[in-house]
Amino acid sequence: MSRTIAAISTPPAPAGLGVIRVSGSEAVAVAAQVFRPAGRGRSLEKAAGYTALYGYVHDAGGDIDDAIALVFRAPHSYTGEDVVELSCHGGLYLLQRTLRALLEAGAAPAGPGEFTRRAFMNGKMDLTAAESVMDSIAASGRLAAKAALSARKGHLSARMDKVRRDLAGMAAQFAAFVDYPDDDIPDLQPEAMRQVLLSARQEVQRLLDTFDAGRVLREGVDTVIAGRPNVGKSTLMNQLAGWERSIVTDIPGTTRDVVEETVRLGDITLRLSDTAGLRESGDRVETIGVQRARSRMESAALVLAVLDGSSPLSEEDRTLLLSLKGTPAIAIINKADLELSLSPQEVRALCPHTVVLSARDGTGLDELEAAVRELTGVAGLDESQPILTTERQRDALLRCRECLDEALTAVDAGLTPDAVSVSVDGAIEALAVLTGERATQTVVDEVFARFCVGK
């Protein structure tokens, strides 16, 4: 942790502005070898924290570009160390040459997520807040960005910290009762213990209940569009994508392979697959496409079953809907711009989540968005409360819940306080793993391995 590191913190593409970040005990001294302030008597090394200086970055070959140097002094910086951020024009050559000059001046190349890792190690944030940094970068909608910001502000940790304090208070009373049996220390009554444990378990469960929806916000949903030929699957794909991603004709069997596109529907990202029309065919190529469509349906997290609303429900439609029982699915009665011959009530009896829309003109997409939100659990999220987004967080809280269940069982069985305290200590330990206070080096390495260099 003693070395001073440097990395380009903006994407590797031409842009109006590019930023190179330097962090470590020698950050200012290293940057001063590369940055020359404009004007007489100005010095980067003498600059106070939260100071911006205009000047030029240079190397042995001469000036590279004009730039702004921002100075942050420890511990009041992102990493908790001295930090200098050099902002120059965002040409790749300029940035790479400036970075090379910093490395030649004594900085070491930063590893993936090393700046945020230093912030974690220096106590600027806990592990849940660190994880939220990448969630913010990857956020594809308002809710995902808001959830990431909430975690980065420490709301998730704060909520669990109250649970840990309540459990720690119980554990302290257990310890006092066991260690000083001759003193007049009041014993915890079973009902009082049960209330503390139940309250803690409810809080943990409330967070666990947000995981599936939280993962949808972070990762999106693997979604398949399925149905008979010419029901409007490709038209729906194009409407959601905002451009002609799939070929649309009135010839059955036009789509023969899986066409993929990532789209955003409200706050939710759908990884869409437009598939071949489901029918028996003597065409060998189309048959392969139908087989791929059925395979995609089996592995999809969400199926959009498209039906032709201008014709009655066919046996093929009925077979499709019956095959989706137990699968997250939405029946879409398409062609609402024509006279409907298909009863929504009849379809809803086979698939509870049913919407009517016109893929051609886009009417009814709001209803589709609402159905997707409800089916994925996103509609039930409380925007003011923190949510779980990673498997690591979920595993820690599952372990905590397991320990709380063991403690409740011990209380109900009339076991002694020292027996109950073993499970309470386990729950407290799991919460410490959640925040990173007791996380192993391997876990910490895995968290930061998914970060980009420069963050």
C-alpha positions in Angstrom: 0.0 0.0 0.0 3.1 2.3 0.3 3.6 2.7 -3.5 2.2 5.7 -5.4 -0.1 4.6 -8.2 -1.4 6.2 -11.4 -4.0 5.3 -14.0 -6.2 6.9 -16.7 -9.7 7.1 -15.0 -11.7 8.0 -18.1 -12.8 5.5 -20.8 -10.2 4.5 -23.5 -11.8 6.5 -26.3 -11.4 10.0 -27.8 -13.3 12.6 -25.8 -13.3 16.3 -24.9 -11.7 15.6 -21.5 -9.5 12.9 -20.0 -8.5 12.4 -16.4 -5.4 10.7 -15.0 -5.5 10.0 -11.2 -2.4 9.7 -9.0 -2.7 8.5 -5.4 -0.2 7.7 -2.6 2.2 9.4 -0.2 4.3 10.7 -3.1 1.4 11.6 -5.4 2.0 15.4 -5.3 5.8 15.0 -5.7 5.4 12.6 -8.6 2.8 14.8 -10.3 5.0 17.9 -9.8 7.6 16.3 -12.0 5.1 16.1 -14.9 2.9 19.2 -14.3 4.2 22.8 -14.5 1.8 25.5 -13.2 1.3 28.6 -15.4 2.4 31.9 -13.8 5.4 32.7 -11.7 5.7 31.5 -8.1 3.1 28.8 -8.3 4.0 25.3 -7.1 2.0 22.1 -7.1 3.8 20.8 -4.0 2.8 23.8 -2.0 -0.9 23.7 -3.1 -3.5 23.1 -0.4 -6.1 20.5 -0.6 -9.1 21.1 -2.9 -7.0 23.4 -5.0 -7.0 23.6 -8.8 -4.0 24.8 -10.8 -3.8 25.6 -14.6 -0.6 24.6 -16.4 1.1 22.2 -18.7 1.9 18.5 -18.5 5.3 17.5 -20.0 7.9 14.8 -20.3 11.5 14.7 -21.5 10.3 15.4 -25.0 8.7 18.7 -24.1 5.1 19.9 -23.4 2.3 17.4 -24.0 -0.8 19.4 -23.4 -2.3 22.2 -21.2 -4.1 20.7 -18.2 -5.7 21.3 -14.9 -4.3 19.8 -11.7 -6.6 19.1 -8.8 -5.0 18.5 -5.5 -6.6 16.5 -2.6 -4.7 16.2 0.7 -4.9 13.1 2.9 -7.2 12.1 4.6 -9.7 14.3 2.8 -9.6 12.5 -0.6 -11.4 9.6 -2.3 -8.6 7.1 -1.3 -7.7 8.7 2.0 -4.2 9.5 0.6 -2.8 12.4 -1.2 -4.4 12.5 -4.6 -3.7 14.5 -7.8 -6.0 14.4 -10.8 -4.6 15.7 -14.0 -7.4 16.8 -16.5 -6.3 17.4 -20.1 -7.8 16.9 -23.6 -9.2 13.4 -24.0 -7.1 12.2 -26.9 -5.7 8.7 -26.3 -2.2 9.7 -27.4 -2.2 12.7 -24.9 -3.5 10.6 -22.0 -1.2 7.7 -22.6 1.9 9.9 -23.0 1.0 11.8 -19.8 0.5 8.5 -17.9 3.9 7.2 -19.2 5.5 10.4 -17.9 4.0 9.8 -14.5 5.3 6.2 -14.4 8.7 7.4 -15.4 8.5 9.9 -12.6 8.1 7.1 -10.0 4.4 6.1 -10.0 3.4 2.5 -10.4 0.5 1.3 -12.7 -2.7 1.0 -10.7 -4.4 -2.4 -10.7 -8.2 -2.9 -11.3 -10.1 -1.1 -8.6 -7.0 -0.1 -6.7 -8.1 3.4 -5.9 -11.4 2.2 -4.5 -9.6 -0.6 -2.7 -7.4 1.9 -1.0 -10.5 3.9 0.0 -11.9 0.7 1.6 -8.6 -0.1 3.3 -8.3 3.4 4.7 -11.8 3.4 6.1 -13.3 5.8 3.7 -16.0 3.3 2.8 -17.1 -0.2 3.8 -17.3 -3.1 1.4 -21.0 -2.6 0.5 -20.2 1.0 -0.5 -17.2 -0.1 -2.5 -19.4 -2.6 -4.4 -21.8 0.2 -5.2 -19.1 2.1 -7.1 -19.2 -0.4 -9.9 -23.0 -0.6 -9.6 -23.1 3.2 -10.2 -20.9 2.8 -13.3 -23.0 0.0 -14.7 -26.4 1.5 -13.8 -28.7 1.5 -16.8 -31.7 3.2 -15.2 -32.9 5.6 -12.5 -33.6 3.0 -9.9 -30.3 1.2 -10.4 -28.4 4.5 -10.0 -30.5 5.5 -7.0 -29.9 2.1 -5.3 -26.1 2.3 -5.9 -26.0 5.9 -4.5 -27.9 4.8 -1.4 -25.4 2.0 -0.8 -22.4 4.3 -1.4 -23.9 6.7 1.2 -23.8 3.8 3.7 -27.5 3.3 4.0 -27.3 -0.5 3.7 -24.6 -0.7 6.4 -26.4 1.7 8.7 -29.5 -0.4 8.6 -27.6 -3.6 9.5 -25.5 -1.7 12.0 -28.6 -1.2 14.2 -29.3 -5.0 14.1 -25.7 -5.7 15.0 -25.8 -3.2 18.0 -29.0 -4.9 19.3 -27.3 -8.4 19.0 -24.1 -7.1 20.5 -26.0 -5.7 23.5 -27.5 -9.2 24.0 -24.1 -10.9 23.6 -22.6 -8.5 26.2 -25.3 -9.4 28.7 -24.7 -13.1 28.0 -21.0 -12.7 28.6 -21.5 -10.7 31.9 -24.0 -13.3 33.2 -21.6 -16.2 32.4 -18.4 -14.6 33.5 -19.7 -13.2 36.7 -22.3 -15.7 38.0 -22.0 -14.5 41.6 -22.8 -10.9 40.8 -26.3 -9.6 40.8 -26.7 -9.4 37.0 -30.3 -9.8 35.8 -30.8 -12.8 33.5 -32.2 -12.2 30.1 -35.7 -13.6 30.0 -36.6 -15.9 27.1 -39.4 -13.6 25.8 -37.0 -10.6 25.8 -34.4 -12.6 23.9 -37.0 -13.8 21.5 -38.1 -10.3 20.7 -34.6 -9.0 20.0 -33.9 -12.1 17.8 -37.2 -11.9 15.9 -36.7 -8.1 15.2 -33.2 -8.8 13.9 -34.5 -11.7 11.7 -37.3 -9.5 10.2 -34.8 -6.8 9.3 -32.5 -9.3 7.7 -35.4 -11.0 5.8 -36.6 -7.6 4.5 -33.2 -7.0 2.9 -33.0 -10.6 1.5 -36.4 -10.1 -0.1 -35.0 -7.3 -2.2 -32.2 -9.4 -3.7 -33.9 -10.8 -6.8 -35.3 -7.4 -7.8 -31.9 -5.8 -7.0 -30.2 -8.2 -9.3 -32.7 -7.4 -12.1 -31.8 -3.7 -11.8 -28.1 -4.4 -11.8 -27.8 -7.2 -14.4 -31.0 -7.0 -16.5 -33.3 -9.9 -17.5 -32.6 -12.6 -20.1 -35.8 -12.3 -22.1 -37.2 -14.3 -25.0 -39.9 -13.2 -27.4 -41.8 -16.3 -28.5 -44.9 -17.1 -30.5 -46.3 -18.4 -33.8 -45.1 -16.9 -37.1 -46.5 -13.5 -38.1 -47.9 -12.6 -34.7 -45.6 -9.5 -34.5 -42.6 -10.8 -32.5 -40.0 -9.0 -34.7 -42.2 -5.8 -34.8 -42.2 -5.8 -31.0 -38.4 -6.4 -31.0 -37.9 -3.4 -33.3 -40.4 -1.2 -31.3 -38.5 -2.0 -28.0 -35.1 -1.5 -29.6 -36.0 1.7 -31.3 -34.8 0.7 -34.7 -35.2 -2.1 -37.3 -33.2 -4.8 -35.5 -35.3 -7.7 -37.0 -36.5 -8.1 -40.5 -40.3 -7.8 -40.7 -42.3 -9.2 -43.6 -45.8 -10.9 -44.0 -44.0 -14.1 -45.0 -44.2 -16.7 -42.3 -40.8 -18.0 -41.2 -38.9 -14.8 -42.0 -37.0 -15.0 -38.7 -35.0 -18.2 -38.7 -32.3 -17.6 -36.1 -32.2 -15.9 -32.8 -31.8 -12.1 -33.1 -30.4 -10.5 -29.9 -30.5 -6.9 -28.6 -30.3 -5.2 -25.2 -33.0 -2.6 -24.6 -34.2 -0.6 -21.6 -37.9 -0.8 -20.6 -38.4 1.9 -18.0 -35.9 1.1 -15.2 -35.3 -2.4 -16.4 -32.8 -3.7 -18.9 -34.0 -6.5 -21.1 -31.6 -8.7 -22.9 -34.0 -9.6 -25.7 -33.9 -12.6 -28.0 -36.3 -12.5 -31.0 -36.8 -16.2 -32.0 -38.2 -18.1 -34.9 -42.0 -18.6 -35.1 -43.1 -21.8 -33.3 -44.5 -24.2 -35.9 -43.9 -27.5 -37.6 -42.0 -26.9 -40.8 -40.5 -29.0 -43.6 -37.8 -26.4 -44.1 -34.6 -27.7 -42.5 -33.2 -24.3 -41.7 -36.4 -23.0 -40.2 -36.7 -26.2 -38.1 -33.3 -25.5 -36.6 -34.4 -22.0 -35.8 -37.5 -23.4 -34.0 -35.4 -25.8 -32.0 -33.2 -22.9 -30.9 -36.3 -20.9 -30.0 -37.5 -23.6 -27.7 -34.1 -24.0 -26.2 -33.9 -20.3 -25.4 -37.4 -20.4 -23.8 -36.3 -23.1 -21.4 -33.3 -21.1 -20.1 -34.9 -17.6 -20.2 -35.6 -15.6 -17.0 -38.6 -14.1 -18.7 -40.7 -15.1 -21.7 -42.8 -12.6 -23.7 -45.4 -14.8 -25.4 -46.8 -12.9 -28.4 -50.3 -13.7 -29.6 -52.2 -12.3 -32.7 -55.1 -10.4 -31.2 -56.8 -10.2 -34.6 -57.5 -13.9 -34.6 -59.0 -16.4 -32.1 -56.7 -18.3 -29.7 -55.2 -21.2 -31.7 -54.2 -24.6 -30.4 -50.5 -23.6 -31.0 -51.1 -20.5 -28.8 -52.8 -22.6 -26.1 -49.9 -25.1 -26.1 -47.4 -22.3 -25.8 -49.1 -20.7 -22.8 -49.6 -24.1 -21.1 -45.9 -24.9 -21.6 -45.0 -21.7 -19.7 -46.7 -22.6 -16.4 -44.2 -22.1 -13.7 -42.1 -19.9 -15.9 -42.0 -16.1 -15.5 -44.0 -15.1 -18.6 -46.2 -12.3 -19.9 -48.8 -13.0 -22.6 -48.9 -10.1 -25.1 -52.0 -9.8 -27.2 -50.6 -7.9 -30.1 -52.3 -5.9 -33.0 -54.5 -3.8 -30.8 -54.6 -1.4 -33.7 -56.9 -3.9 -35.4 -60.2 -5.3 -34.3 -59.6 -7.7 -31.5 -60.9 -11.3 -31.9 -59.0 -12.6 -28.9 -60.5 -12.3 -25.4 -58.0 -11.0 -22.8 -60.0 -12.9 -20.1 -59.4 -16.2 -22.0 -55.7 -15.6 -22.2 -55.5 -14.4 -18.6 -56.9 -17.7 -17.5 -53.9 -19.4 -19.0 -51.3 -16.7 -18.2 -52.1 -14.3 -15.3 -49.8 -11.6 -16.6 -51.5 -10.5 -19.8 -51.3 -7.1 -21.7 -52.8 -5.8 -24.8 -50.7 -3.6 -27.1 -49.8 -2.7 -30.6 -46.2 -3.4 -31.5 -46.7 -1.4 -34.7 -47.6 1.9 -33.2 -46.2 1.4 -29.6 -49.5 1.8 -27.7 -49.7 -0.4 -24.6 -45.9 -0.4 -23.9 -46.6 1.3 -20.5 -48.7 -1.7 -19.5 -46.0 -4.0 -20.6 -43.5 -2.1 -18.5 -45.8 -2.3 -15.5 -46.2 -6.1 -16.0 -42.4 -6.6 -16.2 -41.9 -4.5 -13.1 -44.5 -6.6 -11.2 -43.2 -10.0 -12.4 -39.6 -9.2 -11.6 -40.4 -7.7 -8.2 -39.1 -4.3 -9.1 -42.5 -2.7 -8.5 -42.4 -3.8 -4.9 -39.1 -2.1 -4.1 -39.2 0.8 -1.7 -37.0 3.5 -3.3 -36.2 5.0 0.1 -34.7 1.8 1.4 -31.4 0.0 0.6 -31.4 -3.2 -1.4 -29.1 -6.1 -2.0 -27.4 -6.3 -5.3 -24.5 -8.9 -5.0 -24.3 -12.6 -4.3 -21.7 -11.9 -1.6 -24.1 -9.6 0.3 -26.9 -12.2 0.0 -24.6 -15.0 1.2 -23.6 -13.0 4.3 -27.2 -12.3 5.2 -28.3 -15.8 4.6 -25.7 -16.9 7.1 -26.9 -14.3 9.5 -30.5 -15.5 9.2 -29.4 -19.1 9.7 -27.6 -18.1 13.0 -30.7 -16.2 14.2 -32.9 -19.2 13.5 -30.5 -21.3 15.5 -30.6 -18.8 18.4 -34.4 -18.7 18.3 -34.6 -22.5 18.4 -32.2 -22.6 21.3 -34.4 -20.0 23.2 -37.6 -22.0 22.5 -35.9 -25.2 23.7 -35.0 -23.6 27.0 -31.2 -23.9 26.5 -28.8 -21.9 28.7 -27.7 -18.3 27.6 -24.2 -19.5 26.7 -25.7 -21.9 24.2 -27.8 -19.1 22.7 -24.8 -16.8 22.6 -22.9 -19.1 20.2 -25.5 -18.5 17.5 -25.8 -14.8 18.3 -22.0 -14.4 17.9 -22.3 -16.2 14.5 -25.0 -13.7 13.4 -22.8 -10.7 14.5 -19.9 -12.3 12.6 -21.9 -12.6 9.4 -22.9 -8.9 9.6 -19.2 -8.0 9.9 -18.5 -10.0 6.8 -21.2 -8.1 5.0 -19.6 -4.7 5.7 -16.1 -6.1 5.1 -14.8 -5.8 8.7 -14.2 -9.6 8.8 -14.0 -10.3 5.1 -11.1 -12.6 4.1 -8.4 -11.4 1.7 -9.9 -13.7 -1.0 -13.3 -12.1 -0.7 -11.8 -8.6 -0.9 -9.8 -9.6 -4.0 -12.9 -11.0 -5.7 -14.8 -7.8 -5.1 -12.2 -5.6 -6.6 -11.3 -7.9 -9.4 -14.4 -6.9 -11.3 -13.5 -3.2 -11.1 -12.0 -1.3 -14.1 -8.5 0.2 -13.9 -8.7 3.8 -12.9 -11.5 3.3 -10.4 
